[in-house]
Amino acid sequence: MDTFPPVTKLSAAVLGLTVGFSLASLCALLLKTEESNFHFVSSIVNTVNSQDPQAREKQNLSKGRHEEFQKSLGQYLSGNIKFEDLHLHRDDDAISKALYQKERVLCWIMTSPKNLDVKARVVRDTWSRRCNKVLFMSSVTDPKFPTIGLNVSEGRKHLTAKTMQAYRYIYENHFDDADWFMKADDDTYVILENLRYFLTSQNKSQPVYFGHHFKVLVKQGYYSGGGGYVLSKEALRRYGEKGHDPKLCRRDGGGEDVAFGRCMENLGVRTVNTTDALGRSRFHCFRPEMHLAGNYPRWYYKYDANGAKEGLDSISDYAISFHYVTPQKMHYLEFYTYHLRPYGIVSGTQELNRKDMVISTHV
């Protein structure tokens, strides 16, 4: 083993003074540099403030370009995040795969040209991949995305026309491609596995449709457009055969979800209680945190058919949809739902479908 000469008190003192002096010099240098940087930045600010209006206009233009670049960068990143699960979960997804075959769901997403790269792209890359078939409906056809261009103008006052024409297009071109037909906005997040489980308690041959139930304006109520609504095959058939009658179904104008609700009622399509066996909600017209916290707008307490409940015990473990989900939060939900796992806990299936919501096939 190597040995070292003993350290004397004198040498230790010298060493201590040397180290202390060095640290003091370094701190002084850093303070001087920081002060220099401060004066440098201050001089820039003072120079800009003293410039004439034309120079300040150039500065604002530069700032605007920087903000635009940041916005574009954010859009690029949100549109190119990949969700392929490269790390193996070893999940037993046999039930999910079986339901994928048994309960075929066509999803159509209401979007617009300006939302393709911001919102619709994230929907396309996340939850909509689990639909049996997915269609993006817009006012302009874009074969690269792709979107289907409907003969309708953009804007909130034309959402009714967009929905009516979208379901007309689906009836004429994709009626046999699915058993259930779901409409969702480009800021709606949907958990398809939970939707298919709910649909096992229903019958596609019955005239029914589902969603977040509002109890006003229409006799049997109607479903929130943002929370999404799902038509059975029979409901779509009735719409395809009789929905072109303006006396039964409004063509445009008014509140889109209210207009579609009246259309369904006029066609004899029934609403159904979609809460689970414990009375908890599955379809949601707001984002998850609002339903948890319960800070709802005042109108919601009058509209919600199930009592505007709040908190963890009000949302079904098999929740289906949430609305007003930003692209960033859609990434979060995708991660929380399909990637995040507590080690050592293996979740089993629950029987949460209500007995009173099972519709007989002999009607």
Order of alpha helices (4+ residues) and beta strands (2+ residues): alpha-alpha-alpha-beta-alpha-beta-beta-alpha-beta-beta-alpha-beta-beta-beta-beta-alpha-alpha-beta-alpha-alpha-beta-alpha
